[in-house]
Amino acid sequence: MNQEASNTNNEQAPENNTQQNGYQQGYGYYQNGYPQNKYPVFKRKDLDEVMEAVSQRKSLGVVLALWVFGILFSELFVRGGFGISVPILTVLFYGIAFVYLSAKNEKIPTSAYILLLPIMLISFGYLLSDSPMTYFVNTLVLLVLIPVQLSRMSNTAAGSVFSMGSAYHTMVSTLSRTFNFLDVPFKAISKNLGKGRKGSKAAMVVIGLIIALPIAAIFISLFIGADSTFRYFVNLIIENIRISVGNIFFDVILGSILAILFSSWFITMYARKKPEPKEFSLKTGLDVTLVSTVLVVINLIQIAFVSIQFGYLFSGSQLPGGMSVVEYARSGFFELCGVIGFTVFIIMLVMVFVKRNEQRKLPGVVSGLLSILILCNYVVIASAVFRMLKYIEAQDLTIKRVMVLWLIGVFAITLFGAFIKLWVPKFKTGSYVAIVVILMTVLINYVNVNGAIAQYNVQSYINSIHDENIEQTRDINVEYLMKLGPSAAEQTARLLREATDPDVVQKARNTLAHQKYLLLQKSWRNFCLSDIKAAEVFRAEGVQDQYYSNYNEEYYP
């Protein structure tokens, strides 16, 4: 009897030790993963909540809906490009998100609806004009706003919308939990296929198509290589219905990968009952004397530079070495942009990491030194803008110059918020900066940047033709109008009509023809509204196919 009891205790000992160490012997699909009582398996955090969400019928629906979305994303955006595809996909994405997350039976916060407005405005900005630099800015902003908005809509983030804590919760919800539960979509399919006859049959049909498509592509490829007659009829079908087996295969594969990521993201957000309990906080404690010493040195250099700007650049005084003000102003712009960016970085570090007092205020000496640095930086900004405007007077506008000026404007406005934060600790700097960036992004979307650049350059050239006080006509980079694409067609046509230099006229004619060529290469997926006006210009000018077919490398290097 004692021996049996001893054996029983020995058998139970590993289990007791495992439970004491925080491990469980198995849960769900972990149960048979390892021999019981030998290799304990750690249970993932929030596994119970996630498995409860997976077992619900709607989880299968969101997986299938996001699979279709992934295929459309590949077809419309990855292979189509920026344009009308972006607002279409954004509306579809949020349609799925609202249908699924609203079933969570939790009230959607007002902040989630407010954040949805700039997301939609920016996504529809892709439809207005064809500017790669604007697309780049839009994409960066949307990659931040969409996760923040979804975290709010699913109630997985707490605190102020643009606080450090909210950013931490958003990263946990978007990245950590998503990649920790990549198997969730497969579990949602396996656990819900047998629930309900109608739904089960429909799901089986969809899954059967998913499996059959790559297999069918393999068979068709082999038969095409084996039989020329079969290849002829397949090519005939593809030409008539305008499909590509390779493109379909690519869309299905990429769409499936995206469906796994998005499904894991959506289901883990749905499963989360409350935000991450752990709050994010940065440890502060930089020595005040150390920081003040560094700031004093930086301020002395900035004050010396500011004094020179007022003494020579802004006042128009005679410069040393016989240099003219125009020559002086046309240099150093990009170096000053580096100074502005580096200064903003230093200000952010000091404001975040320097130890504050009980009232959450920075030490007075640090606040004073930072205030001087910000005021000096405004003079640096004025100097940079003044130099760029002088440079543009002689060298025309470009996309890079416009976007750099836009970025300087963002820095200038955000520095004002930093100045307020120094003396009003309750001021929400994060929200202020986010609002500034959003508004500036929306603003640049609703200005046809490429068209505006072309209008300025052409107008400046035409003005120089008719200005009797100018001895020499201003130069214009006609080839750059070609790089601006169909958005610059209207101004290129104006240059063609009003230019007096035969060489400029010929370049304008070839540029206009190539702009038409670029327009013809576009599909409906990357269509934008500026293309309508460009097509009207081409019809009015009678641009024919032979112009853009006779492409000249001399004009378009």
RODO-2510 file (C-alpha; in nm, 4 decimals, decimal comma):
residues 557
     n   res          X          Y          Z
     1     m     0,0000     0,0000     0,0000
     2     n     0,2780     0,2433     0,0966
     3     q     0,4681     0,1537    -0,2186
     4     e     0,1646     0,2340    -0,4365
     5     a     0,1152     0,5640    -0,2604
     6     s     0,4805     0,6456    -0,3136
     7     n     0,4527     0,5689    -0,6841
     8     t     0,1421     0,7829    -0,7111
     9     n     0,3179     1,0758    -0,5456
    10     n     0,6169     1,0350    -0,7756
    11     e     0,3899     1,0425    -1,0818
    12     q     0,2112     1,3534    -0,9623
    13     a     0,5287     1,5352    -0,8638
    14     p     0,6215     1,6587    -1,2156
    15     e     0,2718     1,7957    -1,2640
    16     n     0,2805     1,9832    -0,9347
    17     n     0,6261     2,1207    -1,0113
    18     t     0,5109     2,2273    -1,3558
    19     q     0,2117     2,4167    -1,2191
    20     q     0,4277     2,5869    -0,9583
    21     n     0,6664     2,7060    -1,2273
    22     g     0,3854     2,8726    -1,4195
    23     y     0,3505     2,6086    -1,6911
    24     q     0,0457     2,4138    -1,7982
    25     q     0,0460     2,0614    -1,9322
    26     g    -0,1515     2,1465    -2,2381
    27     y    -0,4381     2,3555    -2,3673
    28     g    -0,6366     2,3067    -2,6836
    29     y    -0,4052     2,2313    -2,9700
    30     y    -0,1064     2,2172    -2,7322
    31     q    -0,2433     1,9129    -2,5535
    32     n    -0,0769     1,6507    -2,7711
    33     g     0,2227     1,8578    -2,8680
    34     y     0,4610     1,6809    -2,6298
    35     p     0,4499     1,3722    -2,4060
    36     q     0,2435     1,4649    -2,1031
    37     n     0,4278     1,5341    -1,7731
    38     k     0,7639     1,5307    -1,9529
    39     y     0,8026     1,8462    -2,1635
    40     p     0,5795     2,1256    -2,0246
    41     v     0,4532     2,3841    -2,2738
    42     f     0,4181     2,7485    -2,1818
    43     k     0,0702     2,8856    -2,2400
    44     r     0,0623     3,2010    -2,4513
    45     k    -0,0702     3,5134    -2,2911
    46     d    -0,4420     3,5793    -2,3561
    47     l    -0,4793     3,2366    -2,5171
    48     d    -0,8174     3,1770    -2,3521
    49     e    -0,9617     3,5018    -2,4902
    50     v    -0,8236     3,4379    -2,8379
    51     m    -0,9523     3,0783    -2,8500
    52     e    -1,2943     3,2004    -2,7407
    53     a    -1,2985     3,4480    -3,0309
    54     v    -1,1713     3,1826    -3,2727
    55     s    -1,4546     2,9468    -3,1828
    56     q    -1,7168     3,2021    -3,2870
    57     r    -1,8686     3,1708    -3,6321
    58     k    -1,7880     3,5297    -3,7290
    59     s    -1,4144     3,4574    -3,7089
    60     l    -1,4442     3,2317    -4,0150
    61     g    -1,6324     3,5066    -4,1971
    62     v    -1,3635     3,7676    -4,1292
    63     v    -1,0892     3,5286    -4,2441
    64     l    -1,2648     3,4684    -4,5769
    65     a    -1,3480     3,8398    -4,6192
    66     l    -0,9869     3,9394    -4,5559
    67     w    -0,8669     3,6721    -4,7979
    68     v    -1,0775     3,8334    -5,0707
    69     f    -0,9456     4,1736    -4,9609
    70     g    -0,5875     4,0459    -4,9836
    71     i    -0,6407     3,9256    -5,3413
    72     l    -0,7954     4,2592    -5,4381
    73     f    -0,5092     4,4422    -5,2668
    74     s    -0,2601     4,2504    -5,4802
    75     e    -0,4604     4,3017    -5,7999
    76     l    -0,5525     4,6694    -5,7552
    77     f    -0,2606     4,8157    -5,5622
    78     v     0,0482     4,5927    -5,5839
    79     r     0,0128     4,5424    -5,9595
    80     g    -0,1928     4,8534    -6,0301
    81     g    -0,0172     5,1284    -5,8350
    82     f    -0,1331     5,4406    -5,6553
    83     g    -0,4535     5,6067    -5,7664
    84     i    -0,8203     5,5217    -5,7350
    85     s    -0,7185     5,1799    -5,6015
    86     v    -0,6266     5,3291    -5,2626
    87     p    -0,9661     5,4814    -5,1680
    88     i    -1,1437     5,1683    -5,2970
    89     l    -0,9305     4,9408    -5,0801
    90     t    -0,9546     5,1753    -4,7803
    91     v    -1,3355     5,1773    -4,7926
    92     l    -1,3442     4,7977    -4,8312
    93     f    -1,0955     4,7471    -4,5461
    94     y    -1,2930     4,9617    -4,3057
    95     g    -1,6188     4,8019    -4,4140
    96     i    -1,4821     4,4668    -4,2973
    97     a    -1,3390     4,6234    -3,9807
    98     f    -1,6665     4,7899    -3,8776
    99     v    -1,8801     4,4830    -3,9457
   100     y    -1,6504     4,2552    -3,7462
   101     l    -1,5395     4,4791    -3,4580
   102     s    -1,8858     4,6262    -3,4023
   103     a    -1,9987     4,2711    -3,3121
   104     k    -1,7732     4,2989    -3,0071
   105     n    -2,0715     4,4639    -2,8338
   106     e    -1,8585     4,7470    -2,6990
   107     k    -1,9210     5,1123    -2,7670
   108     i    -1,6839     5,2504    -3,0278
   109     p    -1,5122     5,5619    -2,8841
   110     t    -1,5698     5,8988    -3,0451
   111     s    -1,1963     5,9296    -3,1074
   112     a    -1,2165     5,6315    -3,3455
   113     y    -1,4720     5,8122    -3,5630
   114     i    -1,2692     6,1343    -3,5527
   115     l    -0,9534     5,9523    -3,6655
   116     l    -1,1462     5,7937    -3,9508
   117     l    -1,2020     6,1372    -4,1113
   118     p    -0,8347     6,2187    -4,1892
   119     i    -0,7764     5,8590    -4,2981
   120     m    -1,0499     5,8888    -4,5586
   121     l    -0,9423     6,2378    -4,6666
   122     i    -0,5829     6,1249    -4,7178
   123     s    -0,6838     5,8037    -4,8962
   124     f    -0,9011     6,0004    -5,1389
   125     g    -0,6039     6,2319    -5,1951
   126     y    -0,4502     5,9534    -5,4052
   127     l    -0,7374     6,0069    -5,6468
   128     l    -0,6829     6,3793    -5,6965
   129     s    -0,3358     6,4050    -5,8492
   130     d    -0,0393     6,1991    -5,9615
   131     s     0,2543     6,2976    -5,7379
   132     p     0,4944     6,0256    -5,6133
   133     m     0,6284     6,2468    -5,3345
   134     t     0,2768     6,3143    -5,2076
   135     y     0,2037     5,9425    -5,2264
   136     f     0,5112     5,8773    -5,0129
   137     v     0,3991     6,1216    -4,7413
   138     n     0,0444     5,9833    -4,7504
   139     t     0,1645     5,6265    -4,7103
   140     l     0,3784     5,7099    -4,4070
   141     v     0,0917     5,8940    -4,2362
   142     l    -0,1619     5,6195    -4,3109
   143     l     0,0717     5,3509    -4,1773
   144     v     0,0568     5,5345    -3,8441
   145     l    -0,3067     5,6466    -3,8397
   146     i    -0,4739     5,3173    -3,9380
   147     p    -0,3263     5,1071    -3,6517
   148     v    -0,3983     5,3878    -3,4026
   149     q    -0,7573     5,4148    -3,5256
   150     l    -0,8212     5,0399    -3,5174
   151     s    -0,6756     5,0148    -3,1670
   152     r    -0,9244     5,2815    -3,0595
   153     m    -1,2125     5,1209    -3,2420
   154     s    -1,1436     4,7821    -3,0786
   155     n    -1,0818     4,9388    -2,7350
   156     t    -0,7349     4,7844    -2,7133
   157     a    -0,5621     5,1177    -2,6398
   158     a    -0,6098     5,3452    -2,3408
   159     g    -0,5118     5,6995    -2,2526
   160     s    -0,4814     6,0007    -2,4793
   161     v    -0,4924     5,9124    -2,8491
   162     f    -0,1413     6,0344    -2,9303
   163     s     0,0244     5,9677    -2,5952
   164     m     0,3232     5,7382    -2,5411
   165     g     0,0987     5,4886    -2,3636
   166     s    -0,1407     5,4775    -2,6576
   167     a     0,1511     5,4276    -2,8970
   168     y     0,2734     5,1376    -2,6839
   169     h    -0,0721     4,9750    -2,6774
   170     t    -0,1041     5,0184    -3,0532
   171     m     0,2310     4,8505    -3,1184
   172     v     0,1381     4,5590    -2,8911
   173     s    -0,1981     4,5185    -3,0642
   174     t    -0,0635     4,5581    -3,4181
   175     l     0,2698     4,3786    -3,4061
   176     s     0,3227     4,1707    -3,0940
   177     r    -0,0145     3,9992    -3,0663
   178     t    -0,0549     3,9649    -3,4435
   179     f     0,2705     3,7752    -3,4932
   180     n     0,2212     3,5806    -3,1703
   181     f    -0,1057     3,4340    -3,3029
   182     l    -0,0368     3,3738    -3,6715
   183     d    -0,2027     3,0318    -3,6390
   184     v    -0,5354     3,1900    -3,5461
   185     p    -0,6787     3,2060    -3,9029
   186     f    -0,6185     2,8329    -3,9519
   187     k    -0,7847     2,7544    -3,6195
   188     a    -1,0796     2,9745    -3,7129
   189     i    -1,1262     2,7705    -4,0310
   190     s    -1,0834     2,4285    -3,8695
   191     k    -1,3108     2,5011    -3,5741
   192     n    -1,5972     2,6535    -3,7740
   193     l    -1,6211     2,4476    -4,0927
   194     g    -1,8608     2,1993    -3,9411
   195     k    -2,0937     2,4547    -3,7844
   196     g    -2,4119     2,4899    -3,9888
   197     r    -2,4753     2,3227    -4,3200
   198     k    -2,5181     2,6280    -4,5408
   199     g    -2,2223     2,8128    -4,3986
   200     s    -2,0100     2,5007    -4,3989
   201     k    -2,0809     2,4244    -4,7649
   202     a    -2,0081     2,7821    -4,8719
   203     a    -1,6828     2,7827    -4,6775
   204     m    -1,5869     2,4462    -4,8261
   205     v    -1,6442     2,5820    -5,1765
   206     v    -1,4244     2,8861    -5,1089
   207     i    -1,1472     2,6791    -4,9510
   208     g    -1,1727     2,4278    -5,2346
   209     l    -1,1204     2,7099    -5,4847
   210     i    -0,8188     2,8331    -5,2890
   211     i    -0,6627     2,4875    -5,3040
   212     a    -0,7633     2,4229    -5,6650
   213     l    -0,6272     2,7445    -5,8183
   214     p    -0,2534     2,6788    -5,7697
   215     i    -0,3017     2,3128    -5,8634
   216     a    -0,4886     2,4131    -6,1785
   217     a    -0,2117     2,6599    -6,2659
   218     i     0,0485     2,3828    -6,2392
   219     f    -0,1529     2,1479    -6,4649
   220     i    -0,2183     2,4197    -6,7239
   221     s     0,1508     2,5143    -6,7334
   222     l     0,2521     2,1531    -6,7908
   223     f    -0,0098     2,0974    -7,0617
   224     i     0,0927     2,4197    -7,2381
   225     g     0,4483     2,2960    -7,2588
   226     a     0,3385     1,9502    -7,3732
   227     d     0,0922     2,0342    -7,6512
   228     s     0,1054     2,3252    -7,8975
   229     t    -0,2666     2,3020    -7,9833
   230     f    -0,3627     2,3221    -7,6161
   231     r    -0,1273     2,6193    -7,5818
   232     y    -0,2968     2,7920    -7,8780
   233     f    -0,6464     2,7627    -7,7278
   234     v    -0,5289     2,8690    -7,3823
   235     n    -0,3605     3,1779    -7,5278
   236     l    -0,6746     3,2515    -7,7290
   237     i    -0,8879     3,2395    -7,4140
   238     i    -0,6423     3,4556    -7,2209
   239     e    -0,6324     3,7184    -7,4980
   240     n    -1,0115     3,7365    -7,5205
   241     i    -1,0858     3,7608    -7,1492
   242     r    -0,7585     3,9430    -7,0732
   243     i    -0,6425     3,7360    -6,7788
   244     s    -0,3039     3,5995    -6,6852
   245     v    -0,2633     3,2702    -6,5058
   246     g     0,0620     3,3958    -6,3574
   247     n    -0,1047     3,7111    -6,2253
   248     i    -0,3902     3,5124    -6,0734
   249     f    -0,1454     3,2775    -5,9063
   250     f     0,0515     3,5757    -5,7692
   251     d    -0,2642     3,7459    -5,6411
   252     v    -0,3830     3,4293    -5,4638
   253     i    -0,0477     3,3661    -5,2967
   254     l     0,0061     3,7261    -5,1848
   255     g    -0,3605     3,7606    -5,0878
   256     s    -0,3356     3,4501    -4,8703
   257     i    -0,0274     3,5843    -4,6917
   258     l    -0,1988     3,9179    -4,6279
   259     a    -0,5143     3,7369    -4,5105
   260     i    -0,3133     3,5503    -4,2460
   261     l    -0,1638     3,8749    -4,1130
   262     f    -0,4850     4,0788    -4,1235
   263     s    -0,6982     3,7951    -3,9795
   264     s    -0,4614     3,7462    -3,6895
   265     w    -0,4669     4,1220    -3,6286
   266     f    -0,8469     4,1505    -3,6401
   267     i    -0,9228     3,8399    -3,4312
   268     t    -0,6726     3,9305    -3,1576
   269     m    -0,8184     4,2826    -3,1422
   270     y    -1,1666     4,1335    -3,1174
   271     a    -1,0563     3,8932    -2,8441
   272     r    -0,8947     4,1598    -2,6302
   273     k    -1,1299     4,2517    -2,3451
   274     k    -0,9303     4,5509    -2,2214
   275     p    -0,6125     4,7419    -2,3095
   276     e    -0,2681     4,6168    -2,2196
   277     p    -0,2407     4,6520    -1,8383
   278     k     0,1248     4,7494    -1,8523
   279     e     0,1761     5,1210    -1,9072
   280     f     0,4663     5,2545    -2,1099
   281     s     0,6900     5,5073    -1,9417
   282     l     1,0309     5,6481    -2,0238
   283     k     1,2894     5,6738    -1,7521
   284     t     1,4029     6,0317    -1,7100
   285     g     1,6973     6,1565    -1,5123
   286     l     1,9515     6,3370    -1,7300
   287     d     2,1606     6,5664    -1,5140
   288     v     2,0441     6,9274    -1,5373
   289     t     2,3959     7,0714    -1,5203
   290     l     2,5157     6,8409    -1,7976
   291     v     2,2243     6,9259    -2,0261
   292     s     2,2506     7,2982    -1,9517
   293     t     2,6191     7,3005    -2,0434
   294     v     2,5501     7,1360    -2,3769
   295     l     2,2636     7,3753    -2,4504
   296     v     2,4747     7,6815    -2,3659
   297     v     2,7386     7,5796    -2,6218
   298     i     2,4731     7,5100    -2,8887
   299     n     2,2986     7,8403    -2,8200
   300     l     2,6221     8,0388    -2,8492
   301     i     2,6831     7,8908    -3,1938
   302     q     2,3220     7,9545    -3,2977
   303     i     2,3328     8,3148    -3,1735
   304     a     2,6535     8,3791    -3,3702
   305     f     2,4915     8,2449    -3,6867
   306     v     2,1728     8,4467    -3,6265
   307     s     2,3772     8,7663    -3,5835
   308     i     2,5395     8,7131    -3,9232
   309     q     2,2011     8,6568    -4,0848
   310     f     2,0678     8,9868    -3,9553
   311     g     2,3934     9,1654    -4,0341
   312     y     2,4312     9,0491    -4,3942
   313     l     2,1547     8,8329    -4,5423
   314     f     1,8410     9,0152    -4,4265
   315     s     1,9838     9,3682    -4,4166
   316     g     2,1436     9,3572    -4,7632
   317     s     2,4793     9,4871    -4,6349
   318     q     2,7927     9,4447    -4,8407
   319     l     2,9343     9,0981    -4,8001
   320     p     3,3023     9,0183    -4,7494
   321     g     3,4949     8,9046    -5,0547
   322     g     3,2752     9,1010    -5,2963
   323     m     3,0032     8,8333    -5,2953
   324     s     2,6562     8,9562    -5,3931
   325     v     2,3512     8,8931    -5,1749
   326     v     2,1945     8,6766    -5,4460
   327     e     2,5041     8,4563    -5,4714
   328     y     2,5218     8,4382    -5,0926
   329     a     2,1549     8,3442    -5,0600
   330     r     2,1667     8,0679    -5,3215
   331     s     2,3962     7,8477    -5,1152
   332     g     2,3590     7,6536    -4,7903
   333     f     1,9892     7,5705    -4,8019
   334     f     2,0178     7,1952    -4,7547
   335     e     2,2815     7,2391    -4,4824
   336     l     2,0386     7,4632    -4,2947
   337     c     1,7683     7,1969    -4,3352
   338     g     2,0063     6,9572    -4,1623
   339     v     2,0547     7,2106    -3,8815
   340     i     1,6776     7,2430    -3,8377
   341     g     1,6208     6,8679    -3,8263
   342     f     1,9112     6,8122    -3,5828
   343     t     1,7898     7,0929    -3,3577
   344     v     1,4375     6,9511    -3,3451
   345     f     1,5856     6,6129    -3,2498
   346     i     1,7884     6,7683    -2,9651
   347     i     1,4843     6,9574    -2,8347
   348     m     1,2793     6,6359    -2,8307
   349     l     1,5506     6,4447    -2,6414
   350     v     1,5861     6,7139    -2,3774
   351     m     1,2107     6,7523    -2,3265
   352     v     1,1619     6,3772    -2,2891
   353     f     1,4614     6,2644    -2,0853
   354     v     1,5501     6,5536    -1,8533
   355     k     1,4223     6,4998    -1,5005
   356     r     1,1160     6,7066    -1,4098
   357     n     0,9974     6,8375    -1,0752
   358     e     0,6832     6,7387    -0,8885
   359     q     0,4691     6,9721    -1,1022
   360     r     0,5997     6,7918    -1,4159
   361     k     0,7930     7,1029    -1,5172
   362     l     1,1424     7,1146    -1,6592
   363     p     1,3995     7,3042    -1,4552
   364     g     1,3790     7,6760    -1,5271
   365     v     1,7322     7,6998    -1,6659
   366     v     1,6652     7,4165    -1,9130
   367     s     1,3349     7,5709    -2,0230
   368     g     1,5052     7,9071    -2,0749
   369     l     1,7896     7,7617    -2,2792
   370     l     1,5479     7,5583    -2,4924
   371     s     1,3375     7,8705    -2,5516
   372     i     1,6448     8,0555    -2,6799
   373     l     1,7304     7,7589    -2,9014
   374     i     1,3786     7,7513    -3,0480
   375     l     1,3787     8,1260    -3,1178
   376     c     1,7187     8,1015    -3,2870
   377     n     1,5902     7,8094    -3,4894
   378     y     1,3090     8,0265    -3,6258
   379     v     1,5745     8,2626    -3,7637
   380     v     1,7501     7,9621    -3,9182
   381     i     1,4182     7,8588    -4,0749
   382     a     1,3671     8,2103    -4,2133
   383     s     1,7193     8,2043    -4,3564
   384     a     1,6627     7,8644    -4,5190
   385     v     1,3331     7,9717    -4,6754
   386     f     1,4841     8,3024    -4,7953
   387     r     1,7714     8,1170    -4,9609
   388     m     1,5394     7,8673    -5,1292
   389     l     1,3147     8,1405    -5,2662
   390     k     1,6182     8,3172    -5,4126
   391     y     1,7310     7,9894    -5,5637
   392     i     1,3875     7,9199    -5,7119
   393     e     1,3862     8,2613    -5,8796
   394     a     1,6719     8,1440    -6,0995
   395     q     1,6344     7,7653    -6,1117
   396     d     1,2558     7,6976    -6,1154
   397     l     1,0506     7,4815    -5,8833
   398     t     1,0960     7,1062    -5,8411
   399     i     0,9108     6,8442    -5,6401
   400     k     1,2056     6,8061    -5,4033
   401     r     1,2197     7,1800    -5,3324
   402     v     0,8470     7,2018    -5,2687
   403     m     0,8469     6,9033    -5,0322
   404     v     1,1481     7,0340    -4,8385
   405     l     0,9712     7,3675    -4,7926
   406     w     0,6631     7,1746    -4,6794
   407     l     0,8695     6,9835    -4,4236
   408     i     1,0249     7,3064    -4,2953
   409     g     0,6726     7,4423    -4,2503
   410     v     0,5817     7,1352    -4,0440
   411     f     0,8915     7,1859    -3,8264
   412     a     0,8152     7,5550    -3,7789
   413     i     0,4595     7,4914    -3,6593
   414     t     0,5540     7,2003    -3,4329
   415     l     0,8328     7,4045    -3,2691
   416     f     0,5670     7,6512    -3,1583
   417     g     0,3943     7,3678    -2,9725
   418     a     0,7250     7,2693    -2,8104
   419     f     0,7710     7,6297    -2,6937
   420     i     0,4268     7,6259    -2,5313
   421     k     0,5004     7,2899    -2,3645
   422     l     0,8090     7,4367    -2,1953
   423     w     0,5985     7,6816    -1,9959
   424     v     0,2594     7,5047    -1,9895
   425     p     0,3272     7,1435    -1,8817
   426     k    -0,0353     7,0364    -1,9319
   427     f    -0,0186     7,1201    -2,3016
   428     k    -0,0633     6,7999    -2,5104
   429     t     0,2379     6,8153    -2,7393
   430     g     0,1739     6,4738    -2,8935
   431     s    -0,1794     6,5624    -2,9985
   432     y    -0,0656     6,9021    -3,1262
   433     v     0,2107     6,7531    -3,3447
   434     a    -0,0222     6,4821    -3,4772
   435     i    -0,2879     6,7381    -3,5715
   436     v    -0,0284     6,9563    -3,7467
   437     v     0,1090     6,6647    -3,9498
   438     i    -0,2409     6,5467    -4,0433
   439     l    -0,3583     6,8915    -4,1511
   440     m    -0,0425     6,9595    -4,3515
   441     t    -0,0733     6,6199    -4,5206
   442     v    -0,4371     6,6786    -4,6104
   443     l    -0,3449     7,0255    -4,7402
   444     i    -0,0767     6,9014    -4,9784
   445     n    -0,3122     6,6302    -5,1054
   446     y    -0,5687     6,8816    -5,2193
   447     v    -0,3125     7,0833    -5,4148
   448     n    -0,2048     6,9416    -5,7486
   449     v     0,1667     6,9654    -5,6694
   450     n     0,2918     6,8632    -6,0135
   451     g     0,0460     7,0971    -6,1861
   452     a     0,1356     7,3860    -5,9556
   453     i     0,5085     7,3368    -6,0206
   454     a     0,4520     7,3330    -6,3963
   455     q     0,2339     7,6446    -6,3751
   456     y     0,4984     7,8404    -6,1830
   457     n     0,7834     7,7392    -6,4142
   458     v     0,5941     7,8103    -6,7360
   459     q     0,4484     8,1375    -6,6053
   460     s     0,7935     8,2582    -6,4965
   461     y     0,9346     8,1792    -6,8409
   462     i     0,6498     8,3532    -7,0249
   463     n     0,6789     8,6591    -6,8003
   464     s     1,0482     8,6852    -6,8840
   465     i     0,9607     8,6862    -7,2572
   466     h     0,7319     8,9858    -7,2249
   467     d     0,9342     9,1766    -6,9634
   468     e     1,1246     9,4543    -7,1430
   469     n     1,3466     9,5172    -6,8418
   470     i     1,5065     9,1728    -6,8715
   471     e     1,7952     9,1531    -7,1183
   472     q     1,7975     8,7732    -7,1444
   473     t     1,4991     8,5381    -7,1418
   474     r     1,4808     8,3113    -6,8418
   475     d     1,5798     7,9482    -6,8984
   476     i     1,3196     7,6742    -6,8486
   477     n     1,3840     7,3057    -6,7979
   478     v     1,1317     7,1663    -7,0458
   479     e     1,2487     6,8104    -6,9856
   480     y     1,1413     6,8391    -6,6217
   481     l     0,7835     6,8958    -6,7367
   482     m     0,7974     6,5463    -6,8823
   483     k     0,8970     6,4083    -6,5417
   484     l     0,5917     6,5773    -6,3908
   485     g     0,3741     6,3519    -6,6081
   486     p     0,0209     6,4127    -6,7389
   487     s    -0,0516     6,6504    -6,4491
   488     a     0,1675     6,9082    -6,6258
   489     a     0,0006     6,8659    -6,9673
   490     e    -0,2037     7,1876    -6,9493
   491     q     0,0993     7,4043    -6,8782
   492     t     0,3109     7,2208    -7,1362
   493     a     0,0457     7,2987    -7,3974
   494     r     0,0530     7,6644    -7,2927
   495     l     0,4319     7,6677    -7,3314
   496     l     0,3937     7,5162    -7,6773
   497     r     0,1554     7,7949    -7,7809
   498     e     0,3358     8,0967    -7,6278
   499     a     0,7078     8,0128    -7,6468
   500     t     0,9094     8,2049    -7,9082
   501     d     1,2278     7,9997    -7,9030
   502     p     1,2045     7,7252    -8,1705
   503     d     1,4123     7,4880    -7,9568
   504     v     1,1758     7,5332    -7,6593
   505     v     0,8745     7,4826    -7,8877
   506     q     1,0143     7,1560    -8,0226
   507     k     1,0956     7,0289    -7,6752
   508     a     0,7486     7,1259    -7,5537
   509     r     0,5874     6,9388    -7,8431
   510     n     0,7884     6,6244    -7,7696
   511     t     0,7252     6,6568    -7,3965
   512     l     0,3508     6,6910    -7,4500
   513     a     0,3535     6,3841    -7,6700
   514     h     0,5421     6,1819    -7,4125
   515     q     0,2987     6,2925    -7,1421
   516     k     0,0236     6,1436    -7,3548
   517     y     0,2277     5,8254    -7,3828
   518     l     0,2521     5,8096    -7,0019
   519     l    -0,1226     5,8602    -6,9738
   520     l    -0,1934     5,5766    -7,2166
   521     q     0,0235     5,3448    -7,0076
   522     k    -0,2003     5,3932    -6,7047
   523     s    -0,4924     5,1652    -6,6185
   524     w    -0,8124     5,2387    -6,4308
   525     r    -0,6463     5,1120    -6,1115
   526     n    -0,4004     5,4049    -6,0936
   527     f    -0,6395     5,6588    -6,2452
   528     c    -0,6592     6,0046    -6,0867
   529     l    -0,8792     6,3058    -6,1586
   530     s    -0,5959     6,5100    -6,3112
   531     d    -0,5870     6,2518    -6,5939
   532     i    -0,9266     6,3774    -6,7160
   533     k    -0,7942     6,7292    -6,7692
   534     a    -0,4801     6,5927    -6,9364
   535     a    -0,6862     6,3873    -7,1827
   536     e    -0,8860     6,6995    -7,2731
   537     v    -0,5617     6,8897    -7,3389
   538     f    -0,4300     6,6152    -7,5667
   539     r    -0,7518     6,6161    -7,7677
   540     a    -0,7542     6,9961    -7,7951
   541     e    -0,3903     7,0072    -7,9080
   542     g    -0,4392     6,7205    -8,1506
   543     v    -0,1513     6,5154    -8,0099
   544     q    -0,1157     6,2106    -8,2342
   545     d     0,0397     5,8722    -8,1756
   546     q     0,3413     5,9394    -8,3927
   547     y     0,4660     6,2051    -8,1537
   548     y     0,5105     5,9857    -7,8531
   549     s     0,6084     5,6801    -8,0608
   550     n     0,9072     5,8793    -8,1927
   551     y     1,0551     5,9003    -7,8442
   552     n     1,3819     6,0953    -7,8413
   553     e     1,6386     6,0026    -7,5758
   554     e     1,8010     6,3434    -7,6201
   555     y     1,5004     6,5104    -7,4644
   556     y     1,4221     6,2417    -7,2070
   557     p     1,7464     6,1136    -7,0561
***
